[in-house]
Amino acid sequence: MLRKNLALNLFITVLIASFFVACNKTRDYKDSSRATGWKMNSKEGGFQYDPKTKEQETGPGLVFVEGGTFTMGKVQDDPMHDWNNTPTQQHVQSFYMDETEVTNLMYLEYLDWLKKVFPPSDENYRRIYEGAVPDTLVWRNRLGFNEVMTNNYLRHPAYALYPVVGVSWIQAVEFSNWRTDRVNEAALESAGITSRNARYDAKPGETFNTETYLNAPTLAYGGNDSITRGGKKSESIAKRSKDSTNLYISRKDGLLQPAYRLPTEAEWEYAALGLVGIRNYNVYRGKKKYPWEGQYTRSGKRKSRGDQLANFKQGDGDYGGIAGWSDDGADITAEVKSYEPNDYGLYDMAGNVAEWVADIYRPIVDDEFNDFNYYRGNVYTKNAIGEDGKVKVVTKDSIIYDTLSNGKIIARNLPGEILQVPVDENETYLRTNFSKSDNRDYRDGDKSSSRYYQSFADEADENGDGTKRMYNSPVQKVSADSTGSLDRQYDKSSTRTTLIDNEVRVFKGGSWRDRDYWLDPAQRRYFPQDMATDYIGFRCAMSRVGSKSKKGKRARN
């Protein structure tokens, strides 16, 4: 009897163990839903999902920057006592950043595309190309002979790999948007989703836009599912899918990249410091002076001892040093990759050209409100929806042009893009995280967030538009009539007290025109977003989706 009981208990134990083993094998959730238990990716139907986790691919020109915490705003030398970079502890998520500054060659590719897709000979498109061309007159100096750069720097092949300058913040943003669409367009073509060479065969004004494709794919390429090639029609958007109900690529497929954009100030400063290769506590606490190790601008390595580590102005009348071995190799800008990269593999994060970042300038970084992915400049918008319930796509006749404060006319949107409108009460009602579309002034500059709110109620309306501003900066009014003639009304007020407003952006890093004081990544300056100089360029960034590190996520069932 005892033997029978032991045998029975052993059998039950083995049966239970087998049951749990079987359960564990079926609970990997590779082919079934963790929520419902339903089978996924079945021929009969069900939710379609690729169980293989896809790592975000590194986009063209980018390098990976693993995020972390750092001391933002700490400068080693502050004889100017600007008090605009008080140290704060910040954390940034992982992201990607351009290995080098955007070069003349990269920007000329953009201009060439604009000229082909939106021919300036067409009056409807003429101002699109004109608004994108860099201002080459930034090289002129009243007491300097710089006409060779005015005429040659942008287009001569000798300067092809030099950083582009004369580009405003607005133009840099438009370049980033264009780059996003071209990279994703190439990805779809490589995957066989769109017709091969569709971008070359589309008619003028018909182009690919990422957001349009994701929201209304049939409206991509000007709303044409087919294009004419050699007298025959062929599909510009191929409908390839394992499931006939899934005709187009969407975000869940993981093929399309996030947007190229300008880096935030926090991202740029974090990337410039290059803390990834350093395990020194003092450096982590904000004791790093340059993107490289050490307190000097010349190399201490045996092979390159005495060589300059960046392109900057070394003294009065000294933009490169004495010709020969002690020269830094450049008098104006230098070809990208002329100097060693920092520990992230980023070139020229100090010197050569200063760089635009995304942020609106304010003297104080409000870390008390936010210390994670800090950014000032959010203006939330949404897709415009027509009466037919579909998104409104910009057409040839609905392009909106803006006249900037300097009189330059630019296209606010391009044909093929989805028209954007400010968010309204439908998105903000009873929300605690945001309450309006434009948040550039939040907690610093708008009337309602000021400490002495009541005193503003009695002030005169200096803008003439029913608003009052904390930052009393000049208001230039420029408008264009139907013939294109400009009416320039300069601000002649003698009561203005600052140049800071919601149209000035931060730029970071020293340039070929700056002394080494400005090479410190924590230094910050500002400039109007619609103006350009001969010493400010830019590079793009891209957000990282998924795991923080490229080493992969921890294994989980």
Order of alpha helices (4+ residues) and beta strands (2+ residues): alpha-beta-beta-beta-beta-alpha-alpha-alpha-alpha-alpha-alpha-alpha-beta-beta-beta-alpha-beta-beta-beta-beta-beta-alpha-alpha-beta-beta-beta-beta-beta-beta
